[in-house]
């Protein structure tokens, strides 16, 4: 059997840079509504490991921020619930409270889709990829990375942090656990580093 190519992930340091670009004063002053939206999109991608298509289709009634999770309809029209960390909740609240209504005002048709374009229409997958690529450029990171690298990083970081494979499978929406197992391989290098630092005789 041919060996699988390990997917690209983003290091913790680079992720921090990536998640900081739209939160900068410069970006907020340039276009606050767009910067808040873009920040919420990036935080959500990493917080929940969502596919771009899942972010595109996310509606307001699928956000359960008080309870700390989002509901997602993924491949095969399967619904799942994914926890969301507090920084992403805060980014989403700021977007919803300060930005979304401003963007929605540019549209003639009301929509309950979460993320809107500057014309008030549902944000497309192409637009979400553009937001990600612009963030890479602003952060000075590898331009070949795709938004899916956020999903890969989400999964591998959870496993390295001690999450069990079955839970990660549920959060990613994988029907087959063998698809999730590739992330276990990705974490071996970091697991060894943790071992050497933590073991008394390491």
N, C-alpha and C positions, 0 to 999 in steps of 0.2 A: 504494500500500500504506500502510495506516495505521501511523503511528509507534508503536513499542512504548513502554510506560511503564516507565521504569527502576525496578527494585526498590529498596526502602529498604535502606540499609546502616547500620552503627554505626561511628562514628568511633573511632580508636585510644584516645582519652582516655575516651570513654564505655564502650568495651569493657573497659578496665582497671577502671573503677568497677564494671561489671556482674560481672566475674569475681572481684571482691574481696568482695562482700557476704556470701557464705556462708562465707568464710574468716575473717571477723571473730570476735574472741573472744566477742562478745555472742551471735552465732548458734551458736557451738560450745558455749557454756555452756547455752543454751536447750535444745538437743537435738542432741548431738554426732553421733549416727548419721544423723539426717536432714540435718544441715548438710553432713556429708562426702559423702553421696549426692548432694545438690543441687549441690555444688561439682563433683563428678565429671561430672554430667550437663551442666552449662554448659561446662566445659572441653572435653568431648568434642564438643559441638555446634560449637564454634568451631574446634577442632583438626582436625576431619575433614570439616566441612561436611555433616554427616549430616542427613537428613530426620528429623522427629520419629518417624515410623513405624519408621525404621531403628534409632533408639535404643531404642524400645519392644521390638523383636524381637531385640536383641543378646543373644547367649548367651555364657557364660563361655568356651566352647571357641573362640569367634571372636576372643577377645582374645589378641594375641601381643605382650605388653608387653616381653618381653626382646628381641624382634626389632624393636620400634618400629613396629608397625602393627596395624590391626584389619581383620578381614574383615567385609564387609557384604553382605547380600542386599537388593538394591534393587528398583526397578520391573521388571516382567517376569521376576522371580525370577532376576535376573542377579547373580552374585557379583563383588565387586571388593575390592581391597586398598587401604587408605588409610593413609599414614604418619601418625604421631601425635607431636607434640612432647613434650619431656621433662616440662614442667609438667603436662600432661594425664596423662601416664603416672604421675607422682607422685600426682596427685589420685585416679586410678583405683586405684592400689595402696593408698592410705590407706583408701579406701572398702571395698575387698575385704578388707583385713586387719583393720580396726577396726570396720566398720559392718555389712557385709552379713550376717554370721552372726547379729548381734543382731536385725536385721529378719526374717531367715529363721526365727528361733525362734518367731515369732508365727503361722506358717502350719502347717497339718497336712499339707500336700502339698509335697514337695521339688520344686524347679524349678531348672533351670540358666540361667534368664533372669538377666541381669546386674543390672538395677535393680529393686529391690523396694519395695513400699509399706510403711507402718507396720504393716500386717496380714500382711506377708510374701508378698503376692501380686505378680505381675509388674506393674510400673508401667505405667499406661495412657497413651495419647497425651494424654488430657485432663489427667492429673496432671502430665505433663511440661510442658504449656503453662502450667499453674498455677504450677509452680516458676519458669518463666521470667517470668511476669507478676509474681510476688512479688518476684523479683530486680529487675525494672524499678522497682517501687515503692520498694524499699529503696535503690536507687541514685539515685532521683529522675530517671529517664529517661522518655522519651516512652512513655506507656502504650499507644499504638496499635501499637507494634512487636510483631512476632510472632517465634516461634522461628526462622522461616525467614529472618529478617534475619541470623541468625548464619551461615547457609549462604551468603547473598548476600555478606556481609562476608568470609567465608573465600575465596570465589572472586575477588572484586575485589582483596583484599589480596595474594593470590598473584600475580595478573597484574601489579599495580603493582610488586610486588617482583621481577619478572623471570621468573616462571614462564611456560612456553609454553602456548598455548591447548590443545593436544592433551593435555598432562599434566593440566591442570585439568579437561578434559572427562572423562578417565578417573577422576579422583578424585571428581567429582560424580556419575558414573554416567549421564551424558547419552548417549543413543544417537545424537543428531544434534549435530554441532559448532556448528550455527547457534544452538542453544539456549544454548551457552556463550558465543557471541560478544557477547551483550548486555553481559557483564561487561567486555569491552574498552572499550565506550563509557563505562561508569561510571568507568573509571580515567583517562580523558583529562584531567580536571581536575587530578588529583593528578600525573599524568605531566608536565603543563605546569609545575607547581610545582617538581618535581624538576629538570626541564630548566633552569628559570630560576636555580635555586640552584647547579646543578652545571656548567653551561656557562660557560667562561671569559668569554664576552661576553654572558652572560645578564642 
